[in-house]
Amino acid sequence: MQGKQNIGEIMGQQLQVQSLQVDIVSDVVCPWCIIGYKQLMLALSSMPGEFDVAIHWHPFELNPQMPEEGQNLQEHLAQKYNSSPEQSQMARTRLSTLGESLGFTFDYFDGMRMVNTFRAHQLLHWAGEQGRQTELKLALFEAFFTCREDVSVPGVLATVAARAGLDGAEASLVLSDQRYAGEVRAQQQHWLDQDVHAVPTFVFQKQYIVPGAQEAEAFVRLLKRIQTRAA
C-alpha cells in the first residue's frame, strides 16, 4: 500500500503545473517586441499544460524625447540608425514576413510616423491594475502596426482601451489627470538602473534575463532549464 502511495505522489508531482512569471520590458512601437512575444507564445504552446504563466509588461520608451507631433518613420530611422532607404525597406520586408509567419500583420506605409508612447505606458499601468494589461498591450501593437493608428493621441488610446475590454471613459480620465505618470517614470528608471537599454527584454522567474526577440526554440530551451532546476 505504501509503495502504491509513493507512486501516486510521484505521478502527481510529475503532472504538477509550474508557476512561471515573465516580466517583459518593451515599447508599443517596437516591432521586435511583438515578434518576441509571439515567439514566446509559440514556445509555450509547444509545452501545453506545463506552466501557469503570469505576464507583466514594463515600460520602456525607445524615443523618450520624441515630440508631440512625432516624426516620419523613415526619417527617424535614417537619423537614429544611419540606415539608407534601401536598408529600411529590407528591414520592413523582413519584419512583415516574420510577422505573417507568427500571425501578426505589419502594415508599413509611406508617411508612417514614429510617435511618443508615454501616454500609452500610463494606460498600460492602469490596465495592469484592471487585470487586462496583456489585452491592451496587444491591442496597442495592432493599433500602431496594423491599423495605422496614432497611439500618442488620447482619443485613440481610449478607443483602443475599449477594444481591449476596458472602460473607455475611465481610460480618458486616466490620461487626462496623468495619475500614473510618476509611477511609470519610476519604473522606466528602475529598468534603466538594471542596465536594460534595449527592448524587448524578458525576465523569467525574476532571475533569467533574455535580451531580444529570440526564436521559439531558444525560449523552449530556457523553459526546460527552468523546469529542471525547479525539480
C-alpha positions in Angstrom: 0.0 0.0 0.0 2.8 2.3 0.9 4.5 1.6 -2.4 1.3 2.5 -4.4 1.0 5.7 -2.4 4.5 6.7 -3.3 3.9 6.0 -7.0 0.8 8.2 -6.9 2.7 11.0 -5.2 5.5 10.8 -7.8 2.9 10.9 -10.6 1.2 13.9 -9.0 4.5 15.7 -8.9 5.2 15.0 -12.5 1.8 16.3 -13.5 2.1 19.4 -11.4 1.9 22.7 -13.3 4.7 25.1 -12.7 4.1 28.7 -12.0 6.0 30.9 -14.4 6.5 34.7 -14.0 7.5 36.5 -17.1 8.4 40.2 -17.0 8.6 41.9 -20.4 10.2 45.3 -20.8 9.0 46.8 -24.0 7.6 49.7 -26.1 4.4 49.5 -28.1 6.1 51.0 -31.2 8.9 48.3 -31.1 8.3 45.7 -33.8 10.7 43.2 -32.3 8.7 43.4 -29.0 5.6 41.9 -30.6 7.7 39.4 -32.5 9.4 38.3 -29.3 6.1 37.9 -27.5 4.7 35.8 -30.4 7.8 33.6 -30.3 7.4 33.1 -26.6 3.7 32.2 -27.1 4.8 29.7 -29.7 7.3 28.2 -27.3 4.7 27.9 -24.5 2.1 26.4 -26.9 4.6 23.6 -27.6 4.6 22.7 -23.9 0.8 22.7 -23.2 -0.3 22.4 -19.6 3.2 22.6 -18.2 3.2 26.2 -16.9 0.8 28.6 -15.2 2.0 31.8 -16.8 1.8 35.3 -15.4 3.0 38.0 -17.7 3.8 41.5 -16.6 4.6 44.3 -19.0 7.0 47.1 -18.0 7.5 50.5 -19.7 10.4 51.5 -21.9 10.4 54.4 -24.3 12.5 53.9 -27.4 12.4 57.6 -28.0 11.7 59.4 -24.7 12.4 62.8 -26.4 10.0 62.2 -29.2 8.0 65.4 -29.7 4.2 65.5 -29.5 3.8 65.6 -33.3 6.1 62.6 -33.8 8.5 62.1 -36.7 8.4 60.5 -40.1 9.4 56.9 -39.6 11.9 56.7 -42.5 13.5 60.0 -41.4 13.6 58.8 -37.9 15.3 55.5 -38.7 17.8 57.3 -41.0 18.6 59.8 -38.3 18.8 57.3 -35.4 20.5 54.3 -37.1 22.1 55.9 -40.1 20.2 53.5 -42.4 19.6 54.1 -46.1 16.1 53.9 -47.6 17.0 50.6 -49.1 18.1 49.2 -45.8 14.9 50.4 -44.1 12.8 48.8 -46.8 14.7 45.5 -46.4 14.1 45.6 -42.7 10.4 46.3 -43.1 10.0 43.5 -45.6 11.8 41.1 -43.2 9.6 42.1 -40.3 6.4 41.8 -42.4 7.3 38.3 -43.5 8.3 37.2 -40.0 5.1 38.8 -38.5 3.0 37.0 -41.1 4.5 33.6 -40.1 3.6 34.3 -36.5 0.1 35.6 -37.2 0.8 39.3 -36.9 0.3 41.9 -39.6 2.8 44.8 -40.1 1.3 47.3 -42.4 4.1 49.8 -43.1 3.1 52.7 -45.3 4.5 55.9 -46.8 4.1 58.7 -44.3 4.1 56.4 -41.3 5.3 58.2 -38.2 7.1 57.3 -35.0 5.2 58.6 -32.0 5.6 59.4 -28.3 4.4 56.5 -26.2 4.4 57.9 -22.6 0.6 58.1 -22.5 0.3 54.5 -23.8 2.5 53.3 -20.9 0.4 55.2 -18.4 -2.7 53.4 -19.7 -0.9 50.1 -19.6 -0.1 50.6 -16.0 -3.8 51.2 -15.3 -4.7 48.2 -17.3 -2.5 46.1 -15.2 -4.5 47.1 -12.2 -7.6 46.0 -14.1 -6.2 42.6 -15.0 -6.2 43.4 -18.7 -2.6 44.5 -19.3 -1.8 41.9 -22.0 -5.0 42.5 -23.8 -4.3 46.3 -24.0 -0.7 45.7 -25.0 -1.6 43.5 -27.9 -4.3 45.9 -28.9 -1.8 48.8 -28.9 0.6 46.8 -31.1 -2.2 46.1 -33.5 -3.4 49.7 -33.5 0.1 51.1 -34.4 1.5 48.4 -36.7 -1.7 47.0 -38.3 -4.4 49.7 -38.2 -2.3 52.8 -38.9 -3.4 54.5 -35.7 -1.5 57.2 -33.7 -1.1 55.7 -30.3 0.0 59.0 -28.8 -3.4 60.6 -29.2 -5.6 60.3 -26.1 -8.8 59.7 -28.0 -7.2 56.9 -30.0 -5.8 55.4 -26.8 -9.2 55.4 -25.1 -10.8 53.7 -28.1 -8.1 51.0 -28.1 -8.6 50.5 -24.4 -12.3 49.9 -25.1 -11.4 47.4 -27.7 -9.3 45.6 -25.1 -12.3 45.3 -22.8 -11.6 48.3 -20.6 -13.7 51.3 -19.8 -13.0 53.9 -22.5 -14.3 56.8 -20.4 -12.2 55.8 -17.5 -9.2 55.4 -19.8 -9.7 59.0 -20.9 -9.7 60.2 -17.3 -6.5 58.2 -16.5 -4.8 60.0 -19.4 -6.2 63.5 -18.6 -5.2 63.5 -15.0 -1.9 61.6 -15.6 -2.4 59.8 -12.3 0.2 57.1 -13.1 2.8 59.4 -14.8 5.1 59.4 -11.7 4.9 55.6 -11.3 5.6 55.0 -15.0 8.7 57.3 -14.8 9.9 55.4 -11.7 9.5 52.1 -13.4 11.3 53.3 -16.5 14.2 54.4 -14.3 14.2 51.1 -12.5 14.9 49.2 -15.6 17.5 51.6 -16.8 19.2 51.1 -13.5 19.1 47.3 -14.1 21.1 48.0 -17.4 18.1 47.4 -19.6 18.8 49.7 -22.5 17.2 47.8 -25.4 13.9 46.0 -25.9 12.4 43.6 -25.7 14.0 42.2 -22.6 12.4 39.2 -20.9 12.9 38.2 -17.3 11.8 34.8 -16.2 11.2 33.9 -12.6 12.9 37.3 -11.7 16.3 35.7 -12.4 16.7 34.6 -16.1 17.2 37.5 -18.3 16.7 37.1 -22.1 17.5 40.1 -24.3 16.0 40.5 -27.7 13.3 38.7 -29.8 14.6 35.1 -29.5 13.3 32.3 -31.7 10.8 30.0 -30.1 13.4 27.2 -29.8 15.6 29.4 -27.6 12.6 30.1 -25.3 11.9 26.3 -25.1 15.4 25.6 -24.1 15.2 28.1 -21.3 11.8 26.9 -20.1 13.1 23.3 -19.9 16.1 24.5 -17.9 13.7 26.3 -15.5 11.7 23.1 -15.1 14.9 21.1 -14.4 16.1 23.5 -11.8 12.8 23.5 -10.1 12.6 19.8 -9.9 
